[in-house]
Amino acid sequence: MLHDFGYCIILTGVKDNKVALLVYCSVLAIQHGVKACNLIKELAPIICGKGGGNSEIAQGGGTNISIIPELLKAAEELVAK
């Protein structure tokens, strides 16, 4: 997701019926208050999971693979705030 204030990259993947989630935020995005650790804390529960990290990069996982489209929509809404 690219915005005037930097960018965030949000990756998801499924293996063995588990969702992996990775969030990266550029330095400019962090300077504007968008942090990977905050995004992962908001997003991981959507897929019945948890995660953590730092301002630049965070990872998590969950078990609800059927809700990935909703997860990505929520991510877009969080970054747009």
DRENDO-1510 file (C-alpha; in Angstrom, 1 decimal, always signed):
<recs>
REC; n; res; u; v; w
REC; 1; MET; +0.0; +0.0; +0.0 .
REC; 2; LEU; +1.7; +3.2; -1.2 .
REC; 3; HIS; +0.7; +6.6; +0.2 .
REC; 4; ASP; +2.3; +10.1; +0.1 .
REC; 5; PHE; +3.6; +9.4; +3.6 .
REC; 6; GLY; +5.6; +6.3; +2.7 .
REC; 7; TYR; +4.5; +2.7; +2.3 .
REC; 8; CYS; +3.6; -0.5; +4.1 .
REC; 9; ILE; +3.9; -4.0; +2.7 .
REC; 10; ILE; +1.6; -6.6; +4.1 .
REC; 11; LEU; +2.2; -10.2; +3.1 .
REC; 12; THR; +0.0; -13.2; +3.9 .
REC; 13; GLY; +0.5; -16.9; +3.1 .
REC; 14; VAL; -1.1; -20.2; +4.0 .
REC; 15; LYS; +0.6; -23.4; +4.8 .
REC; 16; ASP; -0.7; -26.4; +6.7 .
REC; 17; ASN; -4.0; -24.6; +7.4 .
REC; 18; LYS; -2.2; -21.7; +9.1 .
REC; 19; VAL; -1.9; -18.1; +8.0 .
REC; 20; ALA; +1.4; -16.4; +8.1 .
REC; 21; LEU; +1.4; -12.6; +8.3 .
REC; 22; LEU; +4.3; -10.2; +7.7 .
REC; 23; VAL; +4.1; -6.4; +7.9 .
REC; 24; TYR; +6.9; -3.9; +6.8 .
REC; 25; CYS; +6.6; -0.1; +7.1 .
REC; 26; SER; +9.0; +2.3; +5.5 .
REC; 27; VAL; +10.8; +4.9; +7.6 .
REC; 28; LEU; +8.6; +7.7; +6.2 .
REC; 29; ALA; +5.4; +5.7; +7.2 .
REC; 30; ILE; +6.8; +5.3; +10.7 .
REC; 31; GLN; +7.5; +9.0; +10.9 .
REC; 32; HIS; +3.9; +9.6; +10.1 .
REC; 33; GLY; +2.7; +7.2; +12.9 .
REC; 34; VAL; +2.2; +4.0; +11.0 .
REC; 35; LYS; +4.1; +1.2; +12.7 .
REC; 36; ALA; +4.3; -2.5; +11.8 .
REC; 37; CYS; +4.0; -3.6; +15.4 .
REC; 38; ASN; +0.7; -1.7; +15.9 .
REC; 39; LEU; -0.7; -3.0; +12.6 .
REC; 40; ILE; +0.2; -6.6; +13.5 .
REC; 41; LYS; -1.5; -6.2; +16.9 .
REC; 42; GLU; -4.7; -5.1; +15.1 .
REC; 43; LEU; -4.6; -7.6; +12.3 .
REC; 44; ALA; -3.5; -10.9; +13.9 .
REC; 45; PRO; -6.6; -11.3; +16.0 .
REC; 46; ILE; -8.7; -11.1; +12.8 .
REC; 47; ILE; -7.2; -14.4; +11.8 .
REC; 48; CYS; -7.5; -15.8; +15.3 .
REC; 49; GLY; -3.8; -15.3; +15.9 .
REC; 50; LYS; -1.2; -13.1; +17.5 .
REC; 51; GLY; +2.1; -11.5; +16.6 .
REC; 52; GLY; +4.7; -8.9; +17.4 .
REC; 53; GLY; +7.7; -7.0; +16.2 .
REC; 54; ASN; +9.0; -3.5; +16.0 .
REC; 55; SER; +8.1; -0.3; +14.2 .
REC; 56; GLU; +9.7; -1.4; +10.9 .
REC; 57; ILE; +8.8; -5.1; +10.7 .
REC; 58; ALA; +6.5; -7.4; +12.5 .
REC; 59; GLN; +5.2; -10.9; +12.0 .
REC; 60; GLY; +2.3; -13.0; +13.2 .
REC; 61; GLY; +0.1; -16.0; +12.4 .
REC; 62; GLY; -3.3; -17.4; +12.9 .
REC; 63; THR; -5.6; -20.3; +12.1 .
REC; 64; ASN; -8.6; -18.7; +10.3 .
REC; 65; ILE; -7.6; -19.0; +6.6 .
REC; 66; SER; -11.1; -18.2; +5.3 .
REC; 67; ILE; -11.0; -14.6; +6.5 .
REC; 68; ILE; -7.8; -13.4; +4.6 .
REC; 69; PRO; -9.8; -11.1; +2.3 .
REC; 70; GLU; -11.3; -9.3; +5.3 .
REC; 71; LEU; -7.8; -9.1; +6.9 .
REC; 72; LEU; -6.5; -7.3; +3.8 .
REC; 73; LYS; -9.4; -4.9; +3.7 .
REC; 74; ALA; -8.9; -4.1; +7.4 .
REC; 75; ALA; -5.2; -3.5; +6.7 .
REC; 76; GLU; -6.0; -1.1; +4.0 .
REC; 77; GLU; -8.4; +0.8; +6.3 .
REC; 78; LEU; -5.9; +0.9; +9.1 .
REC; 79; VAL; -3.1; +2.3; +6.9 .
REC; 80; ALA; -5.5; +4.9; +5.4 .
REC; 81; LYS; -6.3; +6.4; +8.8 .
</recs>
